[in-house]
Amino acid sequence: MQGPDFDRPTAEVIEQLSRAGTATLQGILKRMGVRRVWMPLYPLKSGMKCVGPALT
């Protein structure tokens, strides 16, 4: 997939986000006015996390 360049988060921001649970992030997005955010992603094994920039 190709698209326009966009600002990517710093390693520090990615590290901080990796410590937050999905429910916490969902709540923050909801308070920011971002509704109906859902992606059918799940970890391959217990304890795994996925965090980083995405072009959607």
mmCIF file of the N, C-alpha and C atoms, coordinates in Angstrom:
data_MODEL
# 
_entry.id   MODEL 
# 
loop_
_atom_site.group_PDB 
_atom_site.id 
_atom_site.type_symbol 
_atom_site.label_atom_id 
_atom_site.label_alt_id 
_atom_site.label_comp_id 
_atom_site.label_asym_id 
_atom_site.label_entity_id 
_atom_site.label_seq_id 
_atom_site.pdbx_PDB_ins_code 
_atom_site.Cartn_x 
_atom_site.Cartn_y 
_atom_site.Cartn_z 
_atom_site.occupancy 
_atom_site.B_iso_or_equiv 
_atom_site.pdbx_formal_charge 
_atom_site.auth_seq_id 
_atom_site.auth_comp_id 
_atom_site.auth_asym_id 
_atom_site.auth_atom_id 
_atom_site.pdbx_PDB_model_num 
ATOM 1   N N  . MET A 1 1  ? 0.849   -1.166  0.000  1.00 0.00 ? 1  MET A N  1 
ATOM 2   C CA . MET A 1 1  ? 0.000   0.000   0.000  1.00 0.00 ? 1  MET A CA 1 
ATOM 3   C C  . MET A 1 1  ? 0.896   1.231   0.000  1.00 0.00 ? 1  MET A C  1 
ATOM 4   N N  . GLN A 1 2  ? 0.583   2.175   -0.827 1.00 0.00 ? 2  GLN A N  1 
ATOM 5   C CA . GLN A 1 2  ? 1.321   3.427   -0.860 1.00 0.00 ? 2  GLN A CA 1 
ATOM 6   C C  . GLN A 1 2  ? 0.369   4.566   -0.576 1.00 0.00 ? 2  GLN A C  1 
ATOM 7   N N  . GLY A 1 3  ? 0.884   5.545   0.087  1.00 0.00 ? 3  GLY A N  1 
ATOM 8   C CA . GLY A 1 3  ? 0.099   6.728   0.408  1.00 0.00 ? 3  GLY A CA 1 
ATOM 9   C C  . GLY A 1 3  ? 1.043   7.864   0.720  1.00 0.00 ? 3  GLY A C  1 
ATOM 10  N N  . PRO A 1 4  ? 0.493   8.994   1.096  1.00 0.00 ? 4  PRO A N  1 
ATOM 11  C CA . PRO A 1 4  ? 1.342   10.133  1.412  1.00 0.00 ? 4  PRO A CA 1 
ATOM 12  C C  . PRO A 1 4  ? 2.135   9.877   2.693  1.00 0.00 ? 4  PRO A C  1 
ATOM 13  N N  . ASP A 1 5  ? 3.296   10.504  2.777  1.00 0.00 ? 5  ASP A N  1 
ATOM 14  C CA . ASP A 1 5  ? 4.076   10.425  4.006  1.00 0.00 ? 5  ASP A CA 1 
ATOM 15  C C  . ASP A 1 5  ? 3.286   11.050  5.144  1.00 0.00 ? 5  ASP A C  1 
ATOM 16  N N  . PHE A 1 6  ? 3.464   10.530  6.340  1.00 0.00 ? 6  PHE A N  1 
ATOM 17  C CA . PHE A 1 6  ? 2.812   11.097  7.513  1.00 0.00 ? 6  PHE A CA 1 
ATOM 18  C C  . PHE A 1 6  ? 3.779   11.031  8.681  1.00 0.00 ? 6  PHE A C  1 
ATOM 19  N N  . ASP A 1 7  ? 3.566   11.909  9.651  1.00 0.00 ? 7  ASP A N  1 
ATOM 20  C CA . ASP A 1 7  ? 4.428   11.931  10.822 1.00 0.00 ? 7  ASP A CA 1 
ATOM 21  C C  . ASP A 1 7  ? 4.279   10.626  11.590 1.00 0.00 ? 7  ASP A C  1 
ATOM 22  N N  . ARG A 1 8  ? 5.387   10.024  11.908 1.00 0.00 ? 8  ARG A N  1 
ATOM 23  C CA . ARG A 1 8  ? 5.369   8.777   12.657 1.00 0.00 ? 8  ARG A CA 1 
ATOM 24  C C  . ARG A 1 8  ? 5.715   9.063   14.116 1.00 0.00 ? 8  ARG A C  1 
ATOM 25  N N  . PRO A 1 9  ? 5.128   8.298   15.030 1.00 0.00 ? 9  PRO A N  1 
ATOM 26  C CA . PRO A 1 9  ? 5.414   8.537   16.442 1.00 0.00 ? 9  PRO A CA 1 
ATOM 27  C C  . PRO A 1 9  ? 6.857   8.181   16.785 1.00 0.00 ? 9  PRO A C  1 
ATOM 28  N N  . THR A 1 10 ? 7.353   8.844   17.813 1.00 0.00 ? 10 THR A N  1 
ATOM 29  C CA . THR A 1 10 ? 8.710   8.554   18.270 1.00 0.00 ? 10 THR A CA 1 
ATOM 30  C C  . THR A 1 10 ? 8.733   7.196   18.963 1.00 0.00 ? 10 THR A C  1 
ATOM 31  N N  . ALA A 1 11 ? 9.931   6.658   19.150 1.00 0.00 ? 11 ALA A N  1 
ATOM 32  C CA . ALA A 1 11 ? 10.079  5.386   19.860 1.00 0.00 ? 11 ALA A CA 1 
ATOM 33  C C  . ALA A 1 11 ? 9.526   5.498   21.277 1.00 0.00 ? 11 ALA A C  1 
ATOM 34  N N  . GLU A 1 12 ? 9.670   6.664   21.897 1.00 0.00 ? 12 GLU A N  1 
ATOM 35  C CA . GLU A 1 12 ? 9.156   6.877   23.252 1.00 0.00 ? 12 GLU A CA 1 
ATOM 36  C C  . GLU A 1 12 ? 7.628   6.770   23.284 1.00 0.00 ? 12 GLU A C  1 
ATOM 37  N N  . VAL A 1 13 ? 6.966   7.385   22.321 1.00 0.00 ? 13 VAL A N  1 
ATOM 38  C CA . VAL A 1 13 ? 5.502   7.318   22.261 1.00 0.00 ? 13 VAL A CA 1 
ATOM 39  C C  . VAL A 1 13 ? 5.047   5.875   22.042 1.00 0.00 ? 13 VAL A C  1 
ATOM 40  N N  . ILE A 1 14 ? 5.695   5.166   21.149 1.00 0.00 ? 14 ILE A N  1 
ATOM 41  C CA . ILE A 1 14 ? 5.336   3.769   20.892 1.00 0.00 ? 14 ILE A CA 1 
ATOM 42  C C  . ILE A 1 14 ? 5.524   2.934   22.153 1.00 0.00 ? 14 ILE A C  1 
ATOM 43  N N  . GLU A 1 15 ? 6.611   3.172   22.887 1.00 0.00 ? 15 GLU A N  1 
ATOM 44  C CA . GLU A 1 15 ? 6.865   2.429   24.122 1.00 0.00 ? 15 GLU A CA 1 
ATOM 45  C C  . GLU A 1 15 ? 5.775   2.710   25.149 1.00 0.00 ? 15 GLU A C  1 
ATOM 46  N N  . GLN A 1 16 ? 5.371   3.977   25.269 1.00 0.00 ? 16 GLN A N  1 
ATOM 47  C CA . GLN A 1 16 ? 4.320   4.340   26.220 1.00 0.00 ? 16 GLN A CA 1 
ATOM 48  C C  . GLN A 1 16 ? 2.988   3.693   25.834 1.00 0.00 ? 16 GLN A C  1 
ATOM 49  N N  . LEU A 1 17 ? 2.657   3.720   24.564 1.00 0.00 ? 17 LEU A N  1 
ATOM 50  C CA . LEU A 1 17 ? 1.407   3.109   24.110 1.00 0.00 ? 17 LEU A CA 1 
ATOM 51  C C  . LEU A 1 17 ? 1.408   1.594   24.302 1.00 0.00 ? 17 LEU A C  1 
ATOM 52  N N  . SER A 1 18 ? 2.578   0.978   24.205 1.00 0.00 ? 18 SER A N  1 
ATOM 53  C CA . SER A 1 18 ? 2.645   -0.478  24.356 1.00 0.00 ? 18 SER A CA 1 
ATOM 54  C C  . SER A 1 18 ? 2.276   -0.919  25.765 1.00 0.00 ? 18 SER A C  1 
ATOM 55  N N  . ARG A 1 19 ? 2.330   0.000   26.734 1.00 0.00 ? 19 ARG A N  1 
ATOM 56  C CA . ARG A 1 19 ? 1.971   -0.332  28.118 1.00 0.00 ? 19 ARG A CA 1 
ATOM 57  C C  . ARG A 1 19 ? 0.479   -0.171  28.388 1.00 0.00 ? 19 ARG A C  1 
ATOM 58  N N  . ALA A 1 20 ? -0.252  0.432   27.473 1.00 0.00 ? 20 ALA A N  1 
ATOM 59  C CA . ALA A 1 20 ? -1.684  0.676   27.681 1.00 0.00 ? 20 ALA A CA 1 
ATOM 60  C C  . ALA A 1 20 ? -2.508  -0.474  27.112 1.00 0.00 ? 20 ALA A C  1 
ATOM 61  N N  . GLY A 1 21 ? -3.587  -0.793  27.788 1.00 0.00 ? 21 GLY A N  1 
ATOM 62  C CA . GLY A 1 21 ? -4.498  -1.828  27.302 1.00 0.00 ? 21 GLY A CA 1 
ATOM 63  C C  . GLY A 1 21 ? -5.426  -1.272  26.239 1.00 0.00 ? 21 GLY A C  1 
ATOM 64  N N  . THR A 1 22 ? -6.043  -2.154  25.483 1.00 0.00 ? 22 THR A N  1 
ATOM 65  C CA . THR A 1 22 ? -6.937  -1.709  24.412 1.00 0.00 ? 22 THR A CA 1 
ATOM 66  C C  . THR A 1 22 ? -8.153  -0.974  24.954 1.00 0.00 ? 22 THR A C  1 
ATOM 67  N N  . ALA A 1 23 ? -8.656  -1.383  26.121 1.00 0.00 ? 23 ALA A N  1 
ATOM 68  C CA . ALA A 1 23 ? -9.815  -0.696  26.700 1.00 0.00 ? 23 ALA A CA 1 
ATOM 69  C C  . ALA A 1 23 ? -9.462  0.747   27.060 1.00 0.00 ? 23 ALA A C  1 
ATOM 70  N N  . THR A 1 24 ? -8.255  0.953   27.570 1.00 0.00 ? 24 THR A N  1 
ATOM 71  C CA . THR A 1 24 ? -7.802  2.302   27.911 1.00 0.00 ? 24 THR A CA 1 
ATOM 72  C C  . THR A 1 24 ? -7.717  3.165   26.662 1.00 0.00 ? 24 THR A C  1 
ATOM 73  N N  . LEU A 1 25 ? -7.093  2.630   25.615 1.00 0.00 ? 25 LEU A N  1 
ATOM 74  C CA . LEU A 1 25 ? -6.958  3.390   24.373 1.00 0.00 ? 25 LEU A CA 1 
ATOM 75  C C  . LEU A 1 25 ? -8.321  3.662   23.746 1.00 0.00 ? 25 LEU A C  1 
ATOM 76  N N  . GLN A 1 26 ? -9.222  2.689   23.811 1.00 0.00 ? 26 GLN A N  1 
ATOM 77  C CA . GLN A 1 26 ? -10.578 2.874   23.280 1.00 0.00 ? 26 GLN A CA 1 
ATOM 78  C C  . GLN A 1 26 ? -11.281 4.011   24.013 1.00 0.00 ? 26 GLN A C  1 
ATOM 79  N N  . GLY A 1 27 ? -11.137 4.060   25.335 1.00 0.00 ? 27 GLY A N  1 
ATOM 80  C CA . GLY A 1 27 ? -11.750 5.120   26.134 1.00 0.00 ? 27 GLY A CA 1 
ATOM 81  C C  . GLY A 1 27 ? -11.205 6.491   25.786 1.00 0.00 ? 27 GLY A C  1 
ATOM 82  N N  . ILE A 1 28 ? -9.901  6.567   25.570 1.00 0.00 ? 28 ILE A N  1 
ATOM 83  C CA . ILE A 1 28 ? -9.278  7.841   25.198 1.00 0.00 ? 28 ILE A CA 1 
ATOM 84  C C  . ILE A 1 28 ? -9.801  8.303   23.841 1.00 0.00 ? 28 ILE A C  1 
ATOM 85  N N  . LEU A 1 29 ? -9.843  7.398   22.868 1.00 0.00 ? 29 LEU A N  1 
ATOM 86  C CA . LEU A 1 29 ? -10.356 7.753   21.543 1.00 0.00 ? 29 LEU A CA 1 
ATOM 87  C C  . LEU A 1 29 ? -11.809 8.213   21.627 1.00 0.00 ? 29 LEU A C  1 
ATOM 88  N N  . LYS A 1 30 ? -12.605 7.544   22.459 1.00 0.00 ? 30 LYS A N  1 
ATOM 89  C CA . LYS A 1 30 ? -14.013 7.918   22.612 1.00 0.00 ? 30 LYS A CA 1 
ATOM 90  C C  . LYS A 1 30 ? -14.135 9.335   23.169 1.00 0.00 ? 30 LYS A C  1 
ATOM 91  N N  . ARG A 1 31 ? -13.318 9.664   24.186 1.00 0.00 ? 31 ARG A N  1 
ATOM 92  C CA . ARG A 1 31 ? -13.348 11.016  24.757 1.00 0.00 ? 31 ARG A CA 1 
ATOM 93  C C  . ARG A 1 31 ? -12.900 12.061  23.740 1.00 0.00 ? 31 ARG A C  1 
ATOM 94  N N  . MET A 1 32 ? -12.061 11.643  22.781 1.00 0.00 ? 32 MET A N  1 
ATOM 95  C CA . MET A 1 32 ? -11.598 12.561  21.739 1.00 0.00 ? 32 MET A CA 1 
ATOM 96  C C  . MET A 1 32 ? -12.619 12.692  20.611 1.00 0.00 ? 32 MET A C  1 
ATOM 97  N N  . GLY A 1 33 ? -13.712 11.930  20.685 1.00 0.00 ? 33 GLY A N  1 
ATOM 98  C CA . GLY A 1 33 ? -14.748 12.010  19.662 1.00 0.00 ? 33 GLY A CA 1 
ATOM 99  C C  . GLY A 1 33 ? -14.620 10.987  18.555 1.00 0.00 ? 33 GLY A C  1 
ATOM 100 N N  . VAL A 1 34 ? -13.661 10.066  18.679 1.00 0.00 ? 34 VAL A N  1 
ATOM 101 C CA . VAL A 1 34 ? -13.481 9.019   17.671 1.00 0.00 ? 34 VAL A CA 1 
ATOM 102 C C  . VAL A 1 34 ? -14.352 7.844   18.089 1.00 0.00 ? 34 VAL A C  1 
ATOM 103 N N  . ARG A 1 35 ? -15.396 7.586   17.338 1.00 0.00 ? 35 ARG A N  1 
ATOM 104 C CA . ARG A 1 35 ? -16.366 6.553   17.692 1.00 0.00 ? 35 ARG A CA 1 
ATOM 105 C C  . ARG A 1 35 ? -16.239 5.339   16.765 1.00 0.00 ? 35 ARG A C  1 
ATOM 106 N N  . ARG A 1 36 ? -16.786 4.256   17.193 1.00 0.00 ? 36 ARG A N  1 
ATOM 107 C CA . ARG A 1 36 ? -16.851 3.007   16.431 1.00 0.00 ? 36 ARG A CA 1 
ATOM 108 C C  . ARG A 1 36 ? -15.496 2.578   15.876 1.00 0.00 ? 36 ARG A C  1 
ATOM 109 N N  . VAL A 1 37 ? -14.506 2.560   16.740 1.00 0.00 ? 37 VAL A N  1 
ATOM 110 C CA . VAL A 1 37 ? -13.171 2.092   16.355 1.00 0.00 ? 37 VAL A CA 1 
ATOM 111 C C  . VAL A 1 37 ? -13.102 0.606   16.673 1.00 0.00 ? 37 VAL A C  1 
ATOM 112 N N  . TRP A 1 38 ? -12.900 -0.196  15.669 1.00 0.00 ? 38 TRP A N  1 
ATOM 113 C CA . TRP A 1 38 ? -12.851 -1.633  15.875 1.00 0.00 ? 38 TRP A CA 1 
ATOM 114 C C  . TRP A 1 38 ? -12.001 -2.271  14.797 1.00 0.00 ? 38 TRP A C  1 
ATOM 115 N N  . MET A 1 39 ? -11.112 -3.137  15.218 1.00 0.00 ? 39 MET A N  1 
ATOM 116 C CA . MET A 1 39 ? -10.305 -3.909  14.285 1.00 0.00 ? 39 MET A CA 1 
ATOM 117 C C  . MET A 1 39 ? -10.241 -5.336  14.814 1.00 0.00 ? 39 MET A C  1 
ATOM 118 N N  . PRO A 1 40 ? -10.436 -6.321  13.979 1.00 0.00 ? 40 PRO A N  1 
ATOM 119 C CA . PRO A 1 40 ? -10.425 -7.710  14.447 1.00 0.00 ? 40 PRO A CA 1 
ATOM 120 C C  . PRO A 1 40 ? -9.002  -8.253  14.619 1.00 0.00 ? 40 PRO A C  1 
ATOM 121 N N  . LEU A 1 41 ? -8.195  -7.569  15.386 1.00 0.00 ? 41 LEU A N  1 
ATOM 122 C CA . LEU A 1 41 ? -6.822  -8.006  15.628 1.00 0.00 ? 41 LEU A CA 1 
ATOM 123 C C  . LEU A 1 41 ? -6.746  -8.675  16.989 1.00 0.00 ? 41 LEU A C  1 
ATOM 124 N N  . TYR A 1 42 ? -5.903  -9.661  17.099 1.00 0.00 ? 42 TYR A N  1 
ATOM 125 C CA . TYR A 1 42 ? -5.729  -10.339 18.372 1.00 0.00 ? 42 TYR A CA 1 
ATOM 126 C C  . TYR A 1 42 ? -4.313  -10.894 18.434 1.00 0.00 ? 42 TYR A C  1 
ATOM 127 N N  . PRO A 1 43 ? -3.783  -11.074 19.648 1.00 0.00 ? 43 PRO A N  1 
ATOM 128 C CA . PRO A 1 43 ? -2.420  -11.592 19.777 1.00 0.00 ? 43 PRO A CA 1 
ATOM 129 C C  . PRO A 1 43 ? -2.343  -13.058 19.362 1.00 0.00 ? 43 PRO A C  1 
ATOM 130 N N  . LEU A 1 44 ? -1.182  -13.450 18.870 1.00 0.00 ? 44 LEU A N  1 
ATOM 131 C CA . LEU A 1 44 ? -0.979  -14.842 18.488 1.00 0.00 ? 44 LEU A CA 1 
ATOM 132 C C  . LEU A 1 44 ? -0.848  -15.738 19.710 1.00 0.00 ? 44 LEU A C  1 
ATOM 133 N N  . LYS A 1 45 ? -0.343  -15.166 20.814 1.00 0.00 ? 45 LYS A N  1 
ATOM 134 C CA . LYS A 1 45 ? -0.299  -15.911 22.069 1.00 0.00 ? 45 LYS A CA 1 
ATOM 135 C C  . LYS A 1 45 ? -0.447  -14.924 23.217 1.00 0.00 ? 45 LYS A C  1 
ATOM 136 N N  . SER A 1 46 ? -0.848  -15.409 24.353 1.00 0.00 ? 46 SER A N  1 
ATOM 137 C CA . SER A 1 46 ? -1.109  -14.573 25.517 1.00 0.00 ? 46 SER A CA 1 
ATOM 138 C C  . SER A 1 46 ? 0.105   -13.704 25.857 1.00 0.00 ? 46 SER A C  1 
ATOM 139 N N  . GLY A 1 47 ? -0.154  -12.428 26.141 1.00 0.00 ? 47 GLY A N  1 
ATOM 140 C CA . GLY A 1 47 ? 0.911   -11.514 26.531 1.00 0.00 ? 47 GLY A CA 1 
ATOM 141 C C  . GLY A 1 47 ? 1.504   -10.706 25.394 1.00 0.00 ? 47 GLY A C  1 
ATOM 142 N N  . MET A 1 48 ? 1.209   -11.061 24.156 1.00 0.00 ? 48 MET A N  1 
ATOM 143 C CA . MET A 1 48 ? 1.750   -10.324 23.018 1.00 0.00 ? 48 MET A CA 1 
ATOM 144 C C  . MET A 1 48 ? 0.971   -9.033  22.812 1.00 0.00 ? 48 MET A C  1 
ATOM 145 N N  . LYS A 1 49 ? 1.666   -8.006  22.293 1.00 0.00 ? 49 LYS A N  1 
ATOM 146 C CA . LYS A 1 49 ? 1.030   -6.731  21.991 1.00 0.00 ? 49 LYS A CA 1 
ATOM 147 C C  . LYS A 1 49 ? 1.478   -6.259  20.618 1.00 0.00 ? 49 LYS A C  1 
ATOM 148 N N  . CYS A 1 50 ? 0.677   -5.403  20.024 1.00 0.00 ? 50 CYS A N  1 
ATOM 149 C CA . CYS A 1 50 ? 0.994   -4.810  18.733 1.00 0.00 ? 50 CYS A CA 1 
ATOM 150 C C  . CYS A 1 50 ? 0.762   -3.317  18.846 1.00 0.00 ? 50 CYS A C  1 
ATOM 151 N N  . VAL A 1 51 ? 1.777   -2.521  18.584 1.00 0.00 ? 51 VAL A N  1 
ATOM 152 C CA . VAL A 1 51 ? 1.640   -1.076  18.670 1.00 0.00 ? 51 VAL A CA 1 
ATOM 153 C C  . VAL A 1 51 ? 2.570   -0.448  17.639 1.00 0.00 ? 51 VAL A C  1 
ATOM 154 N N  . GLY A 1 52 ? 2.120   0.634   17.010 1.00 0.00 ? 52 GLY A N  1 
ATOM 155 C CA . GLY A 1 52 ? 2.945   1.335   16.042 1.00 0.00 ? 52 GLY A CA 1 
ATOM 156 C C  . GLY A 1 52 ? 2.094   2.115   15.064 1.00 0.00 ? 52 GLY A C  1 
ATOM 157 N N  . PRO A 1 53 ? 2.734   2.809   14.136 1.00 0.00 ? 53 PRO A N  1 
ATOM 158 C CA . PRO A 1 53 ? 1.997   3.619   13.169 1.00 0.00 ? 53 PRO A CA 1 
ATOM 159 C C  . PRO A 1 53 ? 1.314   2.737   12.128 1.00 0.00 ? 53 PRO A C  1 
ATOM 160 N N  . ALA A 1 54 ? 0.234   3.267   11.581 1.00 0.00 ? 54 ALA A N  1 
ATOM 161 C CA . ALA A 1 54 ? -0.482  2.537   10.533 1.00 0.00 ? 54 ALA A CA 1 
ATOM 162 C C  . ALA A 1 54 ? -1.080  3.524   9.542  1.00 0.00 ? 54 ALA A C  1 
ATOM 163 N N  . LEU A 1 55 ? -1.085  3.150   8.294  1.00 0.00 ? 55 LEU A N  1 
ATOM 164 C CA . LEU A 1 55 ? -1.738  3.920   7.247  1.00 0.00 ? 55 LEU A CA 1 
ATOM 165 C C  . LEU A 1 55 ? -2.988  3.144   6.867  1.00 0.00 ? 55 LEU A C  1 
ATOM 166 N N  . THR A 1 56 ? -4.153  3.709   7.153  1.00 0.00 ? 56 THR A N  1 
ATOM 167 C CA . THR A 1 56 ? -5.391  2.988   6.876  1.00 0.00 ? 56 THR A CA 1 
ATOM 168 C C  . THR A 1 56 ? -6.269  3.776   5.935  1.00 0.00 ? 56 THR A C  1 
# 
